[in-house]
């Protein structure tokens, strides 16, 4: 029985290492092709984050609606 436990443990370790390597490989592939890189687009205006004011007021409670 002890041999079976060590065999299952080794198989689980190999499977875990294989999954980690596969995830790292997919991350490495996604970093090189620019899929997630921002694209400059002249038609879309940039967000103005300096004002700090919202266009819509906050709702304080349901009774005032």
Secondary structure as UniProt FT lines:
FT   HELIX           2..32
FT   TURN            35..36
FT   TURN            42..43
FT   TURN            63..64
//
